[in-house]
Amino acid sequence: MTQGKDLTGALLKAVSRSFYLTIYWLPSAMRPGVALGYMLARATDSVADTSTTSSERRELILHAMDKAISGGDSGEERAALLHDLATDMAQAQHNPAEKKLLQHFGECLSVLEAFPEEERQAVRKVLKTIIEGQLWDITYFRHQGFVQSEEDTLLYTYRVAGCVGEFWTELGYITMGEKFCASSRRELMEQAGIRYGRGLQLINILRDRAEDAERGRSYLCNGADENKWLNRADYYMNDGIDYCRRLRGFRLRFAGMLPALIGKKTIALLRRARPESGKVKIPRRAVYGCMLKALWLSILARVS
């Protein structure tokens, strides 16, 4: 992998086709930071989800990845981590792209270290929060099968997704300034970005409830009202659409709005789904419909 080129190329596309589309539409100033942040988060997520490896070992490796991303590791620690990722952890992956990503984790770190200071710190900040969420996920369910409060659910959704909306906003202002959004709206945009990210993660939780239950865990309280959480996720998607309407630039609005529209389609399917129908999946034609709607809304948006 050459100096960052594959981060927005073949490897990124292989790891996530849907996110690759979002990256493609971003303005060039934001693209490297968003792409690298995603690749690093996907690498840590691959480790966190490697069920064939003990939770204790996954914790140790995640802590080492956190230290390496933050730039606080020694040469010996970096070498040991990269060896573990390229051998045991890579071999445990079923997805060839995730295997390759772990094998090239060191090159991702090199790209990060070459970033401008503000962008580098923004990436490090969001990855630290994401890894905190991944570690929480590993340790929390050792002793109980479901979260104990709504606050735990909201904390988890912030750590693994809400912080990404915050990061997206911070990176936009760092790389584009007023061309991203009016500076007077920055705090409001950061909060809306957090809600948008939380909503996307809530949709994942609601869509994957049956699979998670088979693994002995639930990210919602025991006996939680699913409709209540669907309503909240839908509210957050509306926040996401409003967030994107305020962005300055067609490409920004389109790239940001598409996940919200797909999210709202997923919520509609979840409302109609029967327990025996299995995991809901958006048909390809519906994705194309969301793209057309995102295109239309992005054109119509009036930005002050």
C-alpha positions as CSV (number, residue, x, y, z in Angstrom):
1,M,0.0,0.0,0.0
2,T,1.6,3.2,-1.1
3,Q,1.5,6.4,1.0
4,G,-2.2,6.5,1.8
5,K,-3.4,5.9,-1.8
6,D,-5.1,2.6,-1.1
7,L,-6.9,4.0,1.9
8,T,-9.4,5.7,-0.5
9,G,-8.9,3.0,-3.2
10,A,-9.3,-0.7,-3.5
11,L,-8.8,-1.7,0.1
12,L,-11.3,0.8,1.4
13,K,-13.8,-0.3,-1.2
14,A,-13.3,-3.9,-0.3
15,V,-13.8,-3.3,3.4
16,S,-17.0,-1.2,3.0
17,R,-18.6,-0.6,-0.4
18,S,-21.3,1.7,1.1
19,F,-18.9,3.9,3.0
20,Y,-16.6,4.0,0.0
21,L,-19.5,5.7,-1.9
22,T,-19.8,8.3,0.8
23,I,-16.0,9.0,0.8
24,Y,-16.1,9.3,-3.0
25,W,-18.5,12.2,-2.8
26,L,-16.7,14.1,-0.1
27,P,-14.7,17.3,-0.9
28,S,-11.0,16.4,-1.4
29,A,-10.0,18.4,1.7
30,M,-12.0,16.1,4.0
31,R,-11.5,12.8,2.2
32,P,-8.1,11.7,3.6
33,G,-9.0,12.3,7.3
34,V,-12.4,10.6,7.0
35,A,-11.0,7.7,5.1
36,L,-8.1,7.1,7.5
37,G,-10.3,7.4,10.5
38,Y,-12.7,4.8,9.1
39,M,-9.9,2.4,8.2
40,L,-8.3,2.7,11.7
41,A,-11.8,2.2,13.3
42,R,-12.5,-0.8,11.1
43,A,-9.2,-2.4,12.1
44,T,-9.9,-2.0,15.8
45,D,-13.4,-3.3,15.2
46,S,-12.1,-6.4,13.5
47,V,-10.0,-7.1,16.5
48,A,-12.9,-6.4,18.9
49,D,-15.1,-8.8,17.0
50,T,-12.7,-11.7,16.7
51,S,-14.7,-14.2,18.7
52,T,-12.2,-17.0,18.2
53,T,-9.7,-15.0,20.3
54,S,-10.2,-14.7,24.1
55,S,-11.7,-11.4,25.4
56,E,-8.6,-10.8,27.5
57,R,-6.3,-11.0,24.6
58,R,-8.5,-8.7,22.5
59,E,-8.4,-6.2,25.3
60,L,-4.6,-6.2,25.4
61,I,-4.4,-5.8,21.6
62,L,-7.0,-2.9,21.6
63,H,-5.1,-1.1,24.4
64,A,-1.9,-1.5,22.3
65,M,-3.7,-0.2,19.2
66,D,-4.9,2.8,21.2
67,K,-1.4,3.5,22.4
68,A,0.0,3.2,18.8
69,I,-2.7,5.5,17.3
70,S,-2.1,8.1,20.0
71,G,1.7,8.0,19.3
72,G,2.7,7.0,22.8
73,D,4.2,3.5,22.1
74,S,7.8,2.6,21.9
75,G,9.5,0.9,18.9
76,E,9.4,-2.5,20.6
77,E,5.7,-2.1,21.5
78,R,4.9,-1.1,17.9
79,A,6.8,-4.1,16.5
80,A,5.1,-6.5,18.8
81,L,1.6,-5.1,18.0
82,L,2.2,-5.2,14.2
83,H,3.4,-8.8,14.5
84,D,0.3,-9.9,16.5
85,L,-2.0,-8.1,14.0
86,A,-0.3,-9.5,10.9
87,T,-0.2,-13.1,12.2
88,D,-2.8,-14.4,14.7
89,M,-5.4,-11.7,14.3
90,A,-5.2,-11.5,10.6
91,Q,-5.4,-15.2,10.2
92,A,-8.6,-15.3,12.3
93,Q,-10.5,-13.0,9.9
94,H,-13.0,-14.5,7.5
95,N,-13.1,-11.3,5.4
96,P,-10.0,-11.2,3.2
97,A,-10.1,-7.3,3.1
98,E,-10.1,-7.2,6.9
99,K,-7.2,-9.6,7.0
100,K,-5.3,-7.3,4.6
101,L,-6.2,-4.3,6.6
102,L,-4.7,-5.7,9.8
103,Q,-1.6,-6.7,7.9
104,H,-1.2,-3.1,6.7
105,F,-2.1,-1.5,10.0
106,G,1.5,-0.1,10.4
107,E,1.2,1.7,7.1
108,C,-2.1,3.3,8.3
109,L,-0.2,4.6,11.3
110,S,2.5,6.0,9.1
111,V,-0.1,7.9,7.1
112,L,-1.6,9.2,10.3
113,E,1.7,10.5,11.5
114,A,2.2,12.4,8.3
115,F,-1.1,14.3,8.7
116,P,-1.2,18.0,9.6
117,E,-1.3,18.4,13.4
118,E,-4.9,19.4,13.8
119,E,-6.2,16.6,11.6
120,R,-4.0,14.1,13.3
121,Q,-5.3,15.1,16.7
122,A,-8.9,14.9,15.5
123,V,-8.4,11.4,14.2
124,R,-6.6,10.3,17.4
125,K,-9.4,11.8,19.6
126,V,-12.2,10.0,17.8
127,L,-10.3,6.7,17.7
128,K,-9.7,6.8,21.5
129,T,-13.4,7.2,22.0
130,I,-14.3,4.4,19.6
131,I,-11.8,2.0,21.3
132,E,-13.3,2.9,24.7
133,G,-16.6,1.8,23.3
134,Q,-15.2,-1.4,21.9
135,L,-13.5,-2.2,25.2
136,W,-16.8,-1.5,27.0
137,D,-18.5,-3.9,24.7
138,I,-16.1,-6.7,25.5
139,T,-16.1,-6.3,29.3
140,Y,-19.7,-5.3,30.0
141,F,-21.3,-8.5,28.8
142,R,-19.1,-10.8,30.8
143,H,-21.4,-10.6,33.7
144,Q,-24.8,-9.6,32.2
145,G,-26.7,-10.2,29.0
146,F,-28.3,-6.8,28.6
147,V,-27.6,-3.2,29.4
148,Q,-29.0,-1.9,32.7
149,S,-30.2,1.6,31.7
150,E,-31.0,3.9,28.8
151,E,-28.0,5.9,29.8
152,D,-25.8,2.9,29.1
153,T,-27.3,2.5,25.6
154,L,-26.8,6.2,24.9
155,L,-23.2,6.1,26.2
156,Y,-22.4,3.1,24.0
157,T,-23.9,4.7,20.9
158,Y,-22.0,7.9,21.5
159,R,-18.7,6.0,21.9
160,V,-19.0,3.9,18.8
161,A,-20.9,6.3,16.5
162,G,-22.0,9.6,18.0
163,C,-18.4,10.6,18.3
164,V,-18.0,10.0,14.6
165,G,-20.6,12.8,13.8
166,E,-18.7,15.0,16.2
167,F,-15.4,14.1,14.4
168,W,-16.9,14.7,11.0
169,T,-17.9,18.2,12.1
170,E,-14.6,19.0,13.7
171,L,-12.7,17.8,10.6
172,G,-14.9,19.8,8.3
173,Y,-14.2,23.0,10.1
174,I,-10.4,22.2,10.3
175,T,-10.1,21.4,6.6
176,M,-12.7,23.7,5.1
177,G,-13.5,26.4,7.6
178,E,-16.5,28.6,6.6
179,K,-16.8,26.5,3.4
180,F,-18.0,23.7,5.5
181,C,-20.6,25.5,7.5
182,A,-21.0,28.9,9.2
183,S,-18.7,29.1,12.2
184,S,-21.5,30.5,14.3
185,R,-23.3,27.1,14.0
186,R,-20.3,25.0,15.1
187,E,-21.6,23.9,18.5
188,L,-25.1,23.2,17.2
189,M,-23.6,21.2,14.3
190,E,-21.5,19.2,16.7
191,Q,-24.5,18.2,18.8
192,A,-26.6,17.4,15.8
193,G,-23.7,15.3,14.4
194,I,-23.6,13.4,17.7
195,R,-27.3,12.6,17.5
196,Y,-27.0,11.6,13.9
197,G,-24.3,9.1,14.6
198,R,-26.2,7.8,17.6
199,G,-29.2,7.3,15.5
200,L,-27.3,5.3,12.9
201,Q,-25.9,3.0,15.6
202,L,-29.4,2.6,17.1
203,I,-30.6,1.4,13.8
204,N,-27.8,-1.2,13.7
205,I,-28.7,-2.3,17.2
206,L,-32.4,-2.7,16.3
207,R,-31.7,-4.5,13.1
208,D,-29.2,-6.9,14.7
209,R,-31.2,-7.7,17.9
210,A,-31.9,-11.3,17.0
211,E,-28.2,-12.0,16.1
212,D,-27.0,-10.2,19.3
213,A,-29.4,-12.2,21.4
214,E,-27.9,-15.4,20.0
215,R,-24.5,-14.1,21.3
216,G,-26.0,-13.6,24.7
217,R,-26.2,-9.8,24.7
218,S,-28.6,-6.9,24.2
219,Y,-27.7,-3.3,23.9
220,L,-31.2,-2.3,25.1
221,C,-32.7,-2.7,28.5
222,N,-34.5,-6.0,29.2
223,G,-38.1,-5.6,28.0
224,A,-37.3,-2.3,26.3
225,D,-40.0,-0.9,24.0
226,E,-38.7,-1.3,20.5
227,N,-41.1,1.3,19.1
228,K,-39.7,3.9,21.5
229,W,-36.2,3.3,20.2
230,L,-37.3,3.3,16.6
231,N,-39.0,6.6,17.2
232,R,-35.8,8.0,18.7
233,A,-33.7,6.7,15.8
234,D,-36.1,8.2,13.3
235,Y,-35.9,11.6,15.2
236,Y,-32.1,11.4,15.0
237,M,-32.2,10.7,11.3
238,N,-34.3,13.8,10.9
239,D,-31.6,15.6,12.8
240,G,-29.1,14.2,10.4
241,I,-31.0,15.4,7.3
242,D,-31.3,18.9,8.9
243,Y,-27.5,18.8,9.7
244,C,-26.7,18.0,6.1
245,R,-29.0,20.8,4.7
246,R,-26.9,23.3,6.6
247,L,-23.6,22.2,5.0
248,R,-22.1,24.5,2.5
249,G,-21.5,22.6,-0.7
250,F,-23.5,20.1,-2.8
251,R,-21.0,17.2,-2.4
252,L,-21.0,17.6,1.4
253,R,-24.7,17.6,1.6
254,F,-25.1,14.6,-0.7
255,A,-22.4,12.5,1.1
256,G,-23.8,13.3,4.5
257,M,-27.5,12.9,3.7
258,L,-27.5,9.5,2.0
259,P,-26.9,7.4,5.2
260,A,-29.8,9.3,6.9
261,L,-32.2,8.5,4.0
262,I,-31.1,4.8,4.0
263,G,-31.5,4.8,7.7
264,K,-35.1,6.0,7.5
265,K,-35.9,3.3,4.9
266,T,-34.4,0.7,7.3
267,I,-36.6,2.1,10.2
268,A,-39.7,1.7,8.0
269,L,-38.8,-1.9,7.2
270,L,-38.1,-2.6,10.9
271,R,-41.6,-1.3,11.8
272,R,-43.2,-3.8,9.4
273,A,-40.9,-6.7,10.0
274,R,-42.2,-9.9,11.7
275,P,-40.0,-11.7,14.3
276,E,-39.6,-14.7,12.0
277,S,-38.7,-12.6,8.9
278,G,-35.0,-12.4,9.9
279,K,-32.6,-9.5,9.4
280,V,-34.0,-6.7,7.3
281,K,-32.1,-5.6,4.3
282,I,-32.6,-2.6,2.0
283,P,-33.2,-3.6,-1.6
284,R,-30.7,-2.2,-4.2
285,R,-33.5,-0.3,-5.9
286,A,-34.4,1.4,-2.6
287,V,-30.8,2.5,-2.2
288,Y,-30.9,4.0,-5.7
289,G,-34.1,5.8,-4.7
290,C,-32.3,7.2,-1.6
291,M,-29.5,8.4,-3.8
292,L,-32.0,10.3,-6.0
293,K,-33.7,11.8,-3.0
294,A,-30.4,12.8,-1.5
295,L,-29.5,14.4,-4.8
296,W,-32.7,16.4,-5.0
297,L,-32.6,17.5,-1.3
298,S,-29.0,18.5,-1.7
299,I,-29.8,20.7,-4.7
300,L,-32.8,22.3,-3.1
301,A,-31.1,23.1,0.2
302,R,-30.6,26.8,0.9
303,V,-27.6,27.5,3.0
304,S,-27.0,30.8,4.8
